[in-house]
Amino acid sequence: MDPPGSIAERTSPATWSAFFVWAFFGLVAAFGLLIFGGLGLLPILLGVWFAATRPLLRRSWFGLLSGVGATLLYVAYVQRRGPGTTCWHTARAAGCDEYLNPWPWLLAGAAFVVIGLIAQVGRLRARS
């Protein structure tokens, strides 16, 4: 195992793999909170348990921010026709859908993803 802060550790696939594990937990936790409310806390508790038992994961927790940002970007994508009501019709059906304003979701999601990536890269460079 490479010492913390070494060049091998900064470029190690394991370091970035841990970042993406946290990103996955962030994505699942944020999506779970949006869809299931309190049941969404289960992935958060699982992530805390992983962080407590695996030091490599503890060092890459900034991926959590990027995962939450990915969920916010997905919400922005789903709401891309908003704000307001959009009506549609086909040969067999018609209807109207209500959409939120996607811009706050897009800006927050992009900010979370970028902050997570910058913090991870900054943490890896600071350890050198």
TILUMBA-200373 format. One line per 10 residues: number of its first residue (from 1); their letters; for each residue x, z, y of N, C-alpha, C. Coordinates in pm, 1 decimal, decimal comma, padded with zeros to 6 digits. Atoms other than C-alpha are relative to their C-alpha. Layout:
<sites>
NUM	a	X Z Y X Z Y X Z Y | ...
</sites>
This chain:
<sites>
1	mdppgsiaer	00084,3 00000,0 -00117,5 00000,0 00000,0 00000,0 00088,7 00000,0 00123,7 | -00078,8 00011,4 -00122,1 00132,7 -00090,8 00343,7 -00024,2 00120,0 00090,0 | 00019,7 -00112,6 -00091,8 00193,9 00185,2 00597,8 -00093,0 -00040,0 00113,7 | 00090,9 00031,3 -00110,2 -00069,7 00210,9 00874,3 00075,7 -00054,5 00119,9 | -00059,9 00058,5 -00118,5 00015,7 -00011,2 01170,0 00104,2 -00105,8 -00028,3 | -00101,0 00100,7 00031,1 00259,7 -00236,0 00986,4 -00058,9 -00139,5 00018,0 | 00046,5 00137,8 -00016,8 00243,5 -00610,7 01034,2 -00082,0 -00043,1 -00121,1 | 00074,7 00035,9 00121,2 00130,5 -00646,9 00673,6 -00139,6 00061,0 00003,0 | 00132,3 -00063,5 -00005,0 -00155,3 -00401,4 00737,4 -00089,0 -00071,1 00100,6 | 00080,3 00066,2 -00102,9 -00266,9 -00582,7 01054,1 -00053,2 -00133,9 -00047,1
11	tspatwsaff	00043,5 00131,6 00047,2 -00289,7 -00918,0 00876,5 -00056,5 00005,3 -00141,2 | 00046,7 -00016,3 00137,1 -00404,1 -00777,5 00544,0 -00145,3 -00042,6 -00014,9 | 00140,0 00032,7 00025,8 -00719,7 -00928,8 00398,1 -00083,2 00124,9 -00024,4 | 00075,2 -00123,2 00025,6 -00816,0 -00574,7 00297,3 -00050,8 00061,2 00129,5 | 00043,1 -00054,6 -00128,1 -00831,4 -00466,1 00663,1 -00121,8 -00075,9 00051,5 | 00114,6 00078,1 -00046,3 -01060,4 -00752,1 00754,5 -00116,0 00006,2 -00098,6 | 00107,6 -00018,7 00097,6 -01256,2 -00710,2 00431,9 -00076,6 00127,6 00030,7 | 00065,6 -00126,0 -00036,7 -01326,2 -00351,7 00533,9 -00084,2 -00018,8 00125,3 | 00077,7 00029,8 -00120,8 -01438,1 -00478,3 00875,5 -00131,6 -00067,4 -00036,2 | 00121,4 00071,8 00037,8 -01685,4 -00714,5 00710,4 -00092,4 00084,2 -00087,8
21	vwaffglvaa	00085,5 -00095,3 00072,5 -01808,1 -00440,1 00476,2 -00079,9 00081,4 00101,1 | 00071,2 -00074,1 -00104,4 -01891,6 -00235,7 00786,5 -00101,3 -00089,7 00071,2 | 00093,7 00091,9 -00064,5 -02050,1 -00543,3 00946,1 -00125,2 -00017,9 -00085,3 | 00114,9 00011,7 00089,8 -02271,0 -00581,9 00640,7 -00087,5 00125,2 00008,3 | 00078,2 -00124,0 -00011,3 -02372,7 -00214,5 00659,1 -00073,7 00006,6 00133,4 | 00066,3 00001,5 -00130,2 -02448,1 -00253,8 01029,7 -00119,9 -00093,1 00001,7 | 00108,6 00096,6 00007,6 -02659,7 -00561,0 00963,4 -00117,8 00056,0 -00079,5 | 00105,6 -00053,4 00086,0 -02854,3 -00395,5 00681,7 -00067,7 00119,6 00065,8 | 00057,8 -00118,6 -00063,2 -02902,3 -00069,6 00872,8 -00089,0 -00038,6 00118,3 | 00080,4 00041,0 -00115,2 -03024,9 -00239,1 01191,9 -00126,0 -00073,0 -00044,2
31	fgllifgglg	00116,0 00071,6 00051,6 -03253,4 -00472,7 00998,3 -00097,7 00098,2 -00064,1 | 00085,7 -00101,0 00063,0 -03383,0 -00178,4 00795,2 -00072,8 00085,2 00101,2 | 00067,0 -00078,9 -00103,3 -03456,0 00023,1 01107,4 -00108,5 -00081,1 00070,4 | 00101,1 00084,5 -00063,7 -03639,9 -00271,4 01263,7 -00121,7 -00020,5 -00090,0 | 00108,7 00033,2 00091,9 -03847,7 -00345,2 00954,7 -00064,4 00124,3 -00061,4 | 00052,0 -00112,6 00077,7 -03882,1 -00015,5 00768,3 00001,1 00133,9 00071,6 | -00004,6 -00126,2 -00072,8 -03825,1 00250,4 01032,7 00097,8 00097,3 -00063,3 | -00084,6 -00106,2 00053,7 -03690,0 00569,7 00877,5 00070,8 -00035,5 -00129,3 | -00066,4 00039,9 00124,0 -03609,2 00405,2 00543,9 00129,7 -00075,4 00027,7 | -00122,0 00069,7 -00037,6 -03344,1 00209,1 00729,8 00119,6 00092,2 00012,3
41	llpillgvwf	-00110,8 -00095,3 -00007,5 -03136,7 00526,9 00746,0 00079,6 00006,2 -00130,1 | -00070,2 -00003,3 00128,8 -03043,8 00491,1 00378,1 00131,8 -00077,0 00003,7 | -00130,0 00069,0 -00007,5 -02776,8 00221,2 00441,2 00098,7 00072,9 00090,5 | -00089,4 -00075,1 -00088,2 -02637,4 00433,0 00724,9 00063,3 00115,7 -00076,2 | -00053,0 -00110,8 00078,7 -02600,1 00731,0 00493,7 00097,7 -00049,2 -00105,6 | -00091,8 00058,0 00097,2 -02439,9 00509,4 00231,0 00132,4 -00037,5 00066,2 | -00120,8 00034,5 -00074,6 -02193,5 00380,5 00491,3 00082,1 00122,5 00036,5 | -00070,9 -00124,4 -00032,0 -02106,7 00734,8 00598,9 00068,8 00053,9 -00125,3 | -00061,0 -00046,2 00124,6 -02043,1 00828,3 00236,2 00123,3 -00084,4 -00034,0 | -00115,2 00086,4 00025,8 -01816,7 00524,1 00190,0 00115,5 00032,8 00093,7
51	aatrpllrrs	-00105,8 -00030,3 -00097,2 -01626,8 00608,2 00507,7 00068,1 00132,0 -00031,7 | -00058,0 -00130,3 00031,9 -01575,6 00965,4 00393,8 00090,0 -00007,1 -00122,4 | -00076,6 00005,9 00124,5 -01434,1 00859,2 00058,3 00108,7 -00107,0 -00000,2 | -00098,3 00109,3 -00001,5 -01227,3 00553,8 00157,0 00062,6 -00014,0 00139,1 | -00065,1 00004,3 -00131,1 -00973,4 00575,9 00442,9 00007,4 -00140,0 00060,9 | -00006,9 00135,5 -00054,0 -00941,7 00196,8 00476,7 -00129,9 -00035,6 00072,1 | 00127,5 00026,4 -00066,3 -01311,8 00175,8 00559,7 -00012,3 00077,2 00129,9 | 00006,9 -00081,5 -00121,9 -01277,3 00454,3 00816,0 00071,1 -00068,6 00115,2 | -00078,3 00064,2 -00105,5 -01019,8 00252,3 01008,4 -00065,0 -00127,3 00053,4 | 00061,3 00127,3 -00041,8 -01244,4 -00056,1 01035,6 -00146,9 00014,2 00036,1
61	wfgllsgvga	00142,2 -00025,9 -00026,5 -01573,2 00099,4 01145,7 -00057,1 -00086,3 00112,7 | 00050,9 00084,5 -00108,4 -01596,2 -00137,8 01444,8 -00084,7 -00115,4 -00052,7 | 00084,4 00102,7 00060,9 -01750,0 -00387,3 01204,3 -00147,2 00037,5 00005,0 | 00138,3 -00046,9 -00010,5 -02064,3 -00173,9 01223,8 -00066,0 -00057,0 00125,3 | 00053,5 00055,3 -00124,9 -02110,6 -00286,7 01585,2 -00030,1 -00148,6 -00014,4 | 00021,7 00143,7 00018,0 -02072,1 -00651,4 01488,7 -00118,3 -00027,8 -00092,0 | 00115,4 00016,9 00088,0 -02326,8 -00610,8 01208,8 -00131,8 00023,3 00072,2 | 00119,9 -00024,3 -00081,1 -02582,3 -00461,0 01446,4 -00022,4 -00118,9 00092,4 | 00011,4 00117,2 -00087,2 -02508,7 -00749,5 01684,0 -00053,6 -00121,3 -00072,9 | 00050,8 00113,3 00078,6 -02573,7 -01002,5 01407,6 -00150,6 00011,3 -00020,3
71	tllyvayvqr	00144,8 -00019,7 00013,9 -02918,2 -00850,2 01352,8 -00071,1 -00034,7 00130,5 | 00060,3 00030,9 -00129,6 -02992,4 -00873,5 01724,9 00000,9 -00150,7 00026,7 | -00004,9 00145,9 -00015,4 -02881,3 -01238,0 01725,1 -00107,0 -00067,9 -00085,4 | 00106,0 00054,8 00085,3 -03120,5 -01305,6 01436,7 -00136,2 00015,7 00067,0 | 00127,2 -00022,0 -00070,5 -03409,0 -01152,3 01633,3 -00012,4 -00099,0 00115,7 | 00002,2 00097,9 -00109,1 -03315,5 -01372,2 01931,0 -00033,3 -00139,2 -00053,1 | 00027,9 00130,2 00059,1 -03321,3 -01676,6 01704,3 -00147,9 -00013,2 -00038,5 | 00140,5 00004,3 00040,7 -03664,8 -01589,2 01565,7 -00091,8 -00010,9 00122,8 | 00081,8 -00000,4 -00121,1 -03799,0 -01537,4 01919,3 00035,0 -00114,3 00095,5 | -00053,1 00104,7 -00086,3 -03640,4 -01857,9 02056,0 -00106,9 -00079,8 00074,8
81	rgpgttcwht	00106,9 00074,8 -00068,4 -03977,2 -02009,2 02156,7 -00067,1 00081,0 00109,9 | 00062,9 -00089,6 -00096,4 -04063,9 -01716,0 02382,0 00061,5 -00009,8 00137,1 | 00108,2 -00097,3 00013,4 -04160,6 -01553,8 02598,0 -00136,8 -00066,4 00016,3 | 00137,0 00046,8 -00014,3 -04532,2 -01603,1 02570,9 -00059,0 -00052,0 -00129,2 | 00074,8 00052,2 00113,1 -04776,7 -01777,8 02344,5 00032,3 -00147,8 -00018,4 | -00025,9 00139,4 00035,0 -04693,6 -02102,5 02167,5 -00101,8 -00041,8 -00105,8 | 00099,8 00049,5 00095,2 -04965,3 -02300,5 01994,8 00054,9 -00122,2 -00074,2 | -00046,3 00108,0 00084,0 -04909,0 -02547,0 01714,1 -00116,9 -00053,9 -00081,2 | 00101,3 00057,4 00089,3 -05112,4 -02779,7 01496,6 00065,6 -00105,2 -00088,8 | -00041,7 00101,7 00095,1 -05057,3 -02994,6 01193,4 -00126,4 -00068,5 -00049,2
91	araagcdeyl	00116,4 00070,3 00053,0 -05287,8 -03219,0 00992,5 -00096,0 00096,2 -00070,1 | 00085,3 -00090,5 00078,8 -05418,7 -02918,3 00795,3 -00020,1 00137,0 00060,7 | 00011,6 -00135,1 -00054,7 -05376,1 -02611,6 01013,7 00038,9 00000,2 00147,2 | -00036,0 -00018,9 -00140,2 -05343,0 -02487,0 01368,1 00002,1 00149,3 00027,1 | -00005,7 -00141,6 -00034,8 -05262,9 -02158,8 01533,9 00086,6 00022,8 00121,4 | -00081,6 -00039,9 -00113,6 -05090,9 -01970,9 01810,5 00082,5 00122,1 -00039,9 | -00089,3 -00111,9 00027,0 -04797,7 -01731,0 01794,7 00048,3 00058,6 00131,6 | -00049,6 -00071,3 -00117,5 -04681,9 -01470,3 02044,5 00148,8 00029,4 -00021,1 | -00143,8 -00020,5 00009,1 -04306,5 -01453,5 02112,7 00049,4 00088,4 00113,3 | -00067,7 -00081,2 -00100,2 -04085,5 -01206,6 02295,8 00101,2 -00085,3 00075,3
101	npwpwllaga	-00107,9 00065,5 -00071,9 -03822,9 -01303,1 02549,7 00127,6 00013,0 -00083,4 | -00118,5 -00009,8 00086,6 -03514,0 -01390,5 02338,7 00127,9 00037,5 00075,0 | -00124,0 -00020,6 -00074,2 -03258,9 -01346,6 02619,5 00056,7 00141,3 -00010,9 | -00059,3 -00133,5 00016,6 -03222,2 -00965,4 02604,1 00059,1 00020,9 -00139,6 | -00050,2 -00011,3 00137,3 -03179,3 -00985,9 02226,4 00130,6 -00078,3 -00015,7 | -00118,8 00084,4 00008,5 -02925,1 -01268,4 02260,6 00118,5 00065,2 00070,0 | -00109,5 -00061,0 -00075,9 -02718,7 -01092,5 02526,1 00050,4 00126,7 -00067,9 | -00040,5 -00123,8 00068,1 -02718,9 -00757,7 02344,1 00072,5 -00032,8 -00130,6 | -00063,5 00037,4 00125,9 -02634,5 -00923,4 02011,1 00139,6 -00056,0 00020,8 | -00131,9 00057,0 -00028,4 -02349,0 -01126,4 02157,0 00096,9 00108,4 00046,3
111	afvvigliaq	-00086,1 -00108,6 -00047,9 -02214,2 -00817,9 02334,3 00046,6 00087,9 -00115,8 | -00037,4 -00083,9 00113,4 -02219,3 -00608,4 02014,9 00101,0 -00069,9 -00090,5 | -00092,2 00073,8 00087,8 -02048,5 -00879,6 01808,1 00138,2 -00009,3 00064,8 | -00128,2 00016,5 -00068,6 -01778,2 -00943,2 02068,4 00071,5 00134,3 00015,5 | -00062,3 -00132,1 -00014,9 -01716,9 -00571,8 02135,2 00057,3 00046,7 -00133,9 | -00050,1 -00038,4 00131,8 -01682,9 -00507,2 01762,3 00127,5 -00073,3 -00037,2 | -00119,3 00078,9 00032,2 -01432,6 -00790,4 01717,1 00118,4 00038,5 00089,1 | -00108,3 -00037,6 -00091,5 -01230,5 -00699,4 02027,4 00053,4 00138,4 -00034,3 | -00044,6 -00134,8 00035,4 -01219,1 -00333,2 01926,7 00082,1 -00001,1 -00128,3 | -00075,4 00008,3 00125,9 -01101,4 -00422,5 01575,5 00138,8 -00058,9 00023,8
121	vgrlrars	-00129,0 00063,0 -00028,3 -00827,6 -00653,8 01701,1 00086,1 00094,4 00084,7 | -00073,7 -00094,9 -00083,1 -00728,4 -00399,6 01967,3 00052,8 00118,2 -00080,3 | -00044,4 -00110,8 00083,8 -00709,7 -00121,6 01709,4 00117,9 -00042,3 -00086,6 | -00108,5 00048,1 00084,1 -00490,9 -00333,1 01485,5 00127,5 -00023,8 00082,1 | -00118,2 00021,5 -00083,9 -00258,0 -00427,4 01772,4 00056,9 00130,8 00049,9 | -00047,4 -00128,6 -00049,9 -00237,2 -00069,3 01899,8 00081,0 00074,0 -00104,9 | -00070,3 -00069,1 00108,2 -00111,8 00046,1 01561,4 00136,1 -00061,0 -00028,0 | -00129,0 00064,6 00027,2 00184,3 -00191,9 01572,3 00113,3 00062,1 00079,7
</sites>
